[in-house]
């Protein structure tokens, strides 16, 4: 029976299994019958389009951090695998493989507190490391999704032009006024234990046009919160206006939402998450009627996640301007690219071919024998969640850059990062496809952002493995072929987490758009008498020297 695009079908599997003390020989064992049903939604045909739906949500506010602390509550949708990339016919690379990327230590990489060794490294062109500061955010003995065998942080954050930093990691937050000293916050003390509650993933952005930090916290749905830098300082991080975004608001009653992201456009804040059938994207006006700046009722436009099933586990383009983009894999030689202009209520998608990449399930061992890549929640193997989701994404003028974790083949002996560029002004034609790789260690979990001064793409990602190297956070610029390790792990983990972060640092008079704010973390052995693993989250402010900047802030 042919499958029709846009239709849902129920897949039923019947069978038997043997269980007992000696199931291999069936002696003393029992045979059980089972039936499993799964609804499959066929992606719509391309090219295509659909209109946004809208919903209004009232605000609430908190201050004082007066609520009792409580443990996070994990929903049934956390880290569920929603899309497996099919393998298509082989399409060879259309250009030479770029030079391998080497790793060297950044200033302050071995310390959990800031290192005063600040200045230029590498080059030409050189990179200026302004800060590499430990936030003091640790989660001893607890890992991603409650997995005690893994240590996990999933850091996010942003910085203002005045130097105020707000950052998060499972399951904590922190802020700083100088980039060095951080005050730790407990989100469960700040917000009530209501219908949303609190689970795990958190994402942060700063919006200069309205002078607000935006904090997105995952629970059964999401809590979208805003605060000015001055409000954070004056309230010790406890004064926030917030909106509860339940799944029912987006037509997903009874379904958990997972793996959030945020992006800031010219006039909208964009949100995304994994819904029931695929990636769902939403937007909220920054200013004007029913906006974030108004801090009252907001109007949210949102997409149908079933239209983007292949984009499950993907992220939004950063530095996105007047149009937001997201993408997913139809197969390992074809991508679907979505777009939504700020002056329209209709979003579009189209398919574009790329060169084949290895979508197998690699492993990557640390020196203590732990596989930091291969474990997935609920025992699903291969490239820890979100597997091959397009999680690195940024806009450079009219070029769209997308990046994801890939496997191994005859060319790439370790897991690596694939990155492809499309031309928005030339019918989304592929410009080039490149790789971040080294056959001596693995790279994974890319995050991208665009430098306001030079237009270069900044990188925040992770490396390690091959039984030689512990997993660690690295930063750099595409084209330098050097990644700088910002942390100093001394232990392995069975799952290193789902994302790290990079943001364009808000311009100031001393740094007029040349810097990035990146957030990554290390895994360390707990200090006796404690046992297990702890995390060491870092804030890294780095970029080209100010003299490289073509933008002069007046």
DRENMI-593412 format. One line per field, with one value per residue (C-alpha): x, y, z. Coordinates in steps of 0.1 Angstrom, whole numbers, padded with zeros to 4 digits, always signed. Layout:
<sites>
east: c(X ...);
north: c(Y ...);
up: c(Z ...);
</sites>
This chain:
<sites>
east: c(+0000 +0015 +0019 +0003 +0022 +0006 -0014 -0010 -0009 -0009 +0019 +0011 +0037 +0027 +0050 +0063 +0093 +0109 +0118 +0131 +0162 +0175 +0158 +0186 +0177 +0140 +0146 +0126 +0114 +0080 +0068 +0048 +0028 +0029 +0013 +0028 +0012 +0028 +0013 +0034 +0029 +0042 +0059 +0041 +0053 +0078 +0078 +0050 +0036 +0012 -0002 +0007 -0019 -0021 -0029 -0028 -0013 -0016 +0015 +0023 +0052 +0074 +0100 +0119 +0127 +0103 +0093 +0107 +0133 +0122 +0137 +0131 +0102 +0109 +0081 +0075 +0087 +0122 +0148 +0124 +0138 +0113 +0131 +0157 +0175 +0171 +0202 +0197 +0217 +0253 +0261 +0299 +0314 +0315 +0348 +0379 +0378 +0389 +0419 +0415 +0408 +0434 +0427 +0448 +0441 +0426 +0436 +0419 +0409 +0422 +0406 +0370 +0377 +0387 +0423 +0438 +0458 +0438 +0450 +0456 +0463 +0468 +0468 +0470 +0442 +0444 +0417 +0412 +0401 +0386 +0371 +0371 +0352 +0338 +0302 +0301 +0272 +0276 +0254 +0273 +0261 +0232 +0232 +0210 +0174 +0182 +0209 +0234 +0260 +0262 +0271 +0253 +0250 +0235 +0246 +0231 +0235 +0240 +0258 +0247 +0269 +0274 +0288 +0259 +0259 +0229 +0235 +0218 +0226 +0207 +0193 +0206 +0211 +0236 +0243 +0273 +0280 +0317 +0321 +0341 +0320 +0287 +0258 +0240 +0202 +0177 +0149 +0125 +0128 +0121 +0090 +0059 +0053 +0023 +0010 +0043 +0067 +0103 +0122 +0156 +0164 +0169 +0177 +0188 +0189 +0195 +0174 +0192 +0163 +0141 +0169 +0156 +0170 +0148 +0147 +0130 +0126 +0112 +0086 +0055 +0055 +0076 +0079 +0089 +0104 +0119 +0138 +0159 +0196 +0188 +0159 +0181 +0208 +0183 +0164 +0193 +0180 +0145 +0122 +0107 +0076 +0066 +0041 +0031 +0031 +0012 +0012 -0026 -0021 -0004 -0028 -0008 -0028 -0013 +0020 +0053 +0074 +0112 +0145 +0139 +0157 +0155 +0165 +0161 +0150 +0146 +0110 +0103 +0115 +0115 +0110 +0112 +0107 +0101 +0063 +0043 +0051 +0081 +0097 +0073 +0084 +0067 +0072 +0063 +0065 +0094 +0076 +0043 +0009 +0008 +0045 +0073 +0082 +0046 +0048 +0011 -0008 +0013 +0002 +0021 +0021 +0031 +0036 +0023 +0050 +0037 +0050 +0086 +0089 +0124 +0135 +0130 +0159 +0169 +0176 +0168 +0191 +0209 +0215 +0185 +0173 +0141 +0135 +0138 +0150 +0152 +0161 +0160 +0172 +0148 +0177 +0215 +0217 +0187 +0176 +0144 +0148 +0120 +0115 +0092 +0095 +0087 +0062 +0042 +0021 +0029 +0059 +0075 +0097 +0117 +0141 +0177 +0202 +0236 +0265 +0260 +0273 +0278 +0247 +0258 +0261 +0297 +0312 +0339 +0357 +0374 +0406 +0386 +0366 +0333 +0315 +0306 +0287 +0269 +0244 +0209 +0180 +0159 +0188 +0187 +0222 +0242 +0251 +0235 +0202 +0194 +0215 +0218 +0195 +0206 +0215 +0241 +0224 +0231 +0226 +0254 +0238 +0218 +0238 +0223 +0247 +0235 +0256 +0251 +0269 +0278 +0293 +0323 +0333 +0364 +0372 +0364 +0376 +0360 +0327 +0327 +0306 +0291 +0283 +0265 +0257 +0227 +0222 +0189 +0190 +0196 +0167 +0184 +0211 +0238 +0270 +0294 +0296 +0325 +0335 +0351 +0371 +0403 +0410 +0426 +0394 +0357 +0338 +0301 +0272 +0279 +0265 +0270 +0267 +0277 +0304 +0289 +0322 +0337 +0308 +0327 +0310 +0319 +0318 +0310 +0311 +0326 +0355 +0373 +0375 +0396 +0405 +0430 +0410 +0383 +0353 +0357 +0341 +0359 +0354 +0368 +0361 +0353 +0383 +0410 +0411 +0420 +0396 +0404 +0396 +0381 +0376 +0397 +0377 +0394 +0366 +0345 +0308 +0283 +0265 +0279 +0247 +0225 +0239 +0263 +0258 +0273 +0259 +0270 +0281 +0262 +0283 +0298 +0322 +0352 +0340 +0320 +0306 +0338 +0331 +0311 +0298 +0301 +0290 +0304 +0314 +0337 +0332 +0352 +0355 +0337 +0359 +0361 +0341 +0316 +0316 +0306 +0309 +0304 +0301 +0321 +0303 +0323 +0315 +0339 +0341 +0363 +0366 +0387 +0406 +0385 +0408 +0392 +0358 +0343 +0314 +0321 +0297 +0290);
north: c(+0000 +0034 +0059 +0093 +0124 +0141 +0109 +0090 +0052 +0027 +0002 -0030 -0056 -0090 -0117 -0137 -0135 -0158 -0147 -0166 -0178 -0196 -0179 -0189 -0226 -0221 -0244 -0230 -0201 -0188 -0177 -0145 -0128 -0091 -0065 -0031 -0002 +0030 +0058 +0068 +0102 +0105 +0139 +0163 +0166 +0193 +0221 +0231 +0257 +0261 +0290 +0297 +0292 +0316 +0315 +0341 +0336 +0357 +0366 +0361 +0374 +0362 +0378 +0368 +0331 +0321 +0286 +0253 +0235 +0203 +0177 +0179 +0158 +0140 +0136 +0106 +0126 +0135 +0124 +0103 +0095 +0107 +0104 +0080 +0093 +0069 +0060 +0070 +0063 +0074 +0109 +0116 +0148 +0176 +0190 +0180 +0172 +0202 +0201 +0183 +0204 +0201 +0209 +0229 +0242 +0277 +0299 +0288 +0254 +0234 +0255 +0257 +0293 +0321 +0322 +0356 +0345 +0367 +0377 +0366 +0331 +0314 +0331 +0346 +0354 +0355 +0348 +0370 +0350 +0376 +0352 +0315 +0313 +0285 +0291 +0268 +0249 +0213 +0182 +0156 +0121 +0129 +0128 +0135 +0124 +0110 +0086 +0082 +0068 +0100 +0136 +0162 +0200 +0212 +0248 +0279 +0316 +0351 +0384 +0421 +0449 +0460 +0426 +0410 +0373 +0349 +0312 +0279 +0242 +0211 +0219 +0252 +0288 +0316 +0353 +0375 +0412 +0409 +0376 +0361 +0358 +0340 +0337 +0303 +0301 +0272 +0276 +0256 +0282 +0310 +0296 +0279 +0241 +0246 +0229 +0234 +0225 +0220 +0192 +0199 +0216 +0254 +0280 +0316 +0346 +0383 +0407 +0441 +0459 +0454 +0450 +0417 +0383 +0355 +0323 +0292 +0263 +0229 +0211 +0194 +0222 +0254 +0284 +0315 +0341 +0376 +0400 +0431 +0429 +0455 +0435 +0404 +0423 +0441 +0409 +0386 +0368 +0361 +0387 +0375 +0379 +0346 +0328 +0291 +0273 +0241 +0214 +0219 +0255 +0241 +0213 +0186 +0179 +0149 +0151 +0162 +0188 +0184 +0198 +0236 +0263 +0301 +0326 +0364 +0380 +0417 +0418 +0384 +0359 +0324 +0292 +0256 +0221 +0185 +0180 +0149 +0144 +0166 +0200 +0228 +0265 +0294 +0332 +0361 +0398 +0416 +0449 +0465 +0449 +0416 +0415 +0404 +0440 +0447 +0419 +0413 +0389 +0377 +0364 +0333 +0321 +0285 +0258 +0222 +0198 +0171 +0192 +0189 +0153 +0150 +0181 +0164 +0173 +0203 +0239 +0274 +0297 +0322 +0358 +0353 +0388 +0392 +0355 +0323 +0290 +0254 +0221 +0183 +0152 +0134 +0110 +0112 +0128 +0152 +0180 +0198 +0236 +0255 +0293 +0319 +0356 +0382 +0400 +0369 +0342 +0315 +0292 +0273 +0242 +0228 +0198 +0201 +0174 +0172 +0147 +0115 +0114 +0085 +0081 +0050 +0047 +0054 +0049 +0070 +0058 +0079 +0068 +0052 +0031 +0051 +0058 +0095 +0093 +0060 +0059 +0073 +0076 +0045 +0024 +0037 +0035 +0057 +0094 +0105 +0123 +0141 +0118 +0136 +0165 +0197 +0215 +0239 +0267 +0303 +0329 +0348 +0374 +0353 +0321 +0295 +0273 +0240 +0215 +0181 +0151 +0124 +0089 +0071 +0057 +0051 +0088 +0097 +0072 +0091 +0107 +0142 +0173 +0178 +0213 +0225 +0260 +0271 +0303 +0320 +0343 +0316 +0293 +0277 +0262 +0243 +0264 +0239 +0210 +0207 +0186 +0192 +0161 +0145 +0108 +0109 +0120 +0126 +0159 +0162 +0185 +0217 +0251 +0280 +0318 +0346 +0373 +0408 +0423 +0398 +0376 +0345 +0316 +0309 +0274 +0258 +0220 +0190 +0166 +0136 +0098 +0072 +0059 +0088 +0119 +0128 +0146 +0184 +0217 +0234 +0268 +0284 +0298 +0279 +0281 +0283 +0245 +0249 +0242 +0255 +0233 +0254 +0227 +0200 +0168 +0141 +0114 +0099 +0097 +0074 +0104 +0139 +0157 +0172 +0207 +0235 +0271 +0301 +0336 +0368 +0389 +0421 +0449 +0475 +0504 +0484 +0453 +0464 +0430 +0410 +0386 +0354 +0341 +0303 +0279 +0244 +0220 +0194 +0161 +0155 +0129 +0140 +0151 +0127 +0117 +0122 +0096 +0096 +0125 +0162 +0189 +0221 +0246 +0274 +0308 +0317 +0351 +0350 +0364 +0383 +0413 +0446 +0459 +0433 +0449 +0468 +0479 +0510 +0516 +0553);
up: c(+0000 -0009 +0019 +0012 +0023 +0054 +0064 +0096 +0098 +0127 +0126 +0145 +0154 +0169 +0182 +0211 +0234 +0259 +0294 +0324 +0341 +0310 +0281 +0257 +0261 +0270 +0300 +0329 +0308 +0297 +0263 +0262 +0234 +0227 +0205 +0199 +0181 +0169 +0149 +0119 +0102 +0067 +0061 +0037 +0001 -0009 -0018 +0005 +0028 +0058 +0079 +0115 +0142 +0171 +0208 +0236 +0270 +0302 +0322 +0359 +0380 +0409 +0432 +0463 +0456 +0483 +0471 +0486 +0466 +0449 +0426 +0389 +0374 +0342 +0317 +0293 +0263 +0276 +0251 +0231 +0196 +0171 +0137 +0124 +0093 +0063 +0043 +0007 -0025 -0021 -0033 -0033 -0019 -0045 -0032 -0013 +0024 +0043 +0066 +0099 +0130 +0159 +0195 +0219 +0254 +0259 +0287 +0320 +0306 +0336 +0364 +0377 +0385 +0361 +0350 +0347 +0317 +0293 +0259 +0223 +0212 +0179 +0146 +0122 +0126 +0164 +0190 +0221 +0252 +0276 +0301 +0308 +0341 +0361 +0372 +0402 +0387 +0396 +0397 +0418 +0413 +0390 +0352 +0323 +0327 +0361 +0348 +0376 +0352 +0333 +0343 +0322 +0322 +0289 +0295 +0279 +0285 +0272 +0281 +0279 +0265 +0302 +0311 +0330 +0324 +0329 +0325 +0331 +0332 +0344 +0369 +0381 +0370 +0378 +0371 +0372 +0369 +0361 +0342 +0370 +0401 +0398 +0421 +0419 +0416 +0421 +0396 +0417 +0445 +0420 +0403 +0417 +0415 +0392 +0361 +0343 +0371 +0363 +0346 +0330 +0298 +0299 +0272 +0276 +0252 +0257 +0236 +0233 +0216 +0247 +0273 +0286 +0293 +0281 +0301 +0288 +0313 +0305 +0326 +0314 +0289 +0290 +0313 +0293 +0316 +0311 +0333 +0327 +0338 +0365 +0379 +0381 +0400 +0423 +0431 +0433 +0403 +0416 +0399 +0366 +0345 +0330 +0308 +0312 +0278 +0283 +0255 +0252 +0240 +0209 +0202 +0220 +0252 +0271 +0251 +0267 +0249 +0249 +0237 +0235 +0216 +0213 +0186 +0184 +0152 +0143 +0157 +0171 +0197 +0182 +0202 +0192 +0208 +0199 +0198 +0193 +0156 +0149 +0155 +0165 +0160 +0177 +0177 +0200 +0192 +0210 +0213 +0206 +0212 +0230 +0232 +0256 +0263 +0273 +0299 +0298 +0275 +0246 +0212 +0200 +0164 +0160 +0134 +0129 +0141 +0118 +0089 +0103 +0115 +0099 +0119 +0152 +0175 +0154 +0164 +0150 +0130 +0152 +0141 +0120 +0112 +0093 +0087 +0107 +0094 +0105 +0088 +0090 +0072 +0048 +0043 +0046 +0012 +0013 +0036 +0041 +0048 +0065 +0065 +0080 +0072 +0099 +0078 +0069 +0087 +0062 +0065 +0036 +0031 +0002 -0003 -0013 -0021 -0003 -0003 +0017 +0052 +0077 +0098 +0116 +0154 +0164 +0198 +0214 +0245 +0271 +0289 +0317 +0292 +0292 +0259 +0259 +0226 +0222 +0251 +0246 +0271 +0274 +0261 +0225 +0211 +0189 +0190 +0223 +0218 +0195 +0173 +0139 +0146 +0129 +0161 +0147 +0127 +0119 +0092 +0076 +0053 +0029 +0036 +0059 +0078 +0092 +0112 +0129 +0144 +0120 +0122 +0108 +0074 +0053 +0053 +0089 +0115 +0144 +0148 +0132 +0124 +0090 +0079 +0048 +0035 +0014 -0005 +0005 -0025 -0050 -0044 -0014 -0037 -0018 -0017 +0000 +0024 +0048 +0079 +0112 +0118 +0132 +0130 +0165 +0183 +0179 +0174 +0182 +0193 +0172 +0180 +0156 +0157 +0134 +0142 +0138 +0128 +0103 +0093 +0104 +0119 +0155 +0169 +0203 +0204 +0221 +0214 +0229 +0228 +0210 +0245 +0247 +0255 +0280 +0266 +0267 +0255 +0226 +0208 +0177 +0142 +0111 +0088 +0115 +0118 +0155 +0183 +0218 +0247 +0275 +0301 +0318 +0324 +0345 +0342 +0314 +0312 +0295 +0280 +0276 +0271 +0244 +0236 +0244 +0235 +0216 +0213 +0197 +0226 +0228 +0214 +0237 +0231 +0240 +0221 +0191 +0180 +0178 +0207 +0213 +0246 +0248 +0275 +0279 +0307 +0321 +0338 +0370 +0397 +0428 +0457 +0486 +0506 +0478 +0450 +0414 +0389 +0390 +0363 +0359 +0337 +0321 +0306 +0278 +0262 +0231 +0196 +0172 +0185 +0184 +0156 +0133 +0136 +0106 +0128 +0149 +0178 +0183);
</sites>
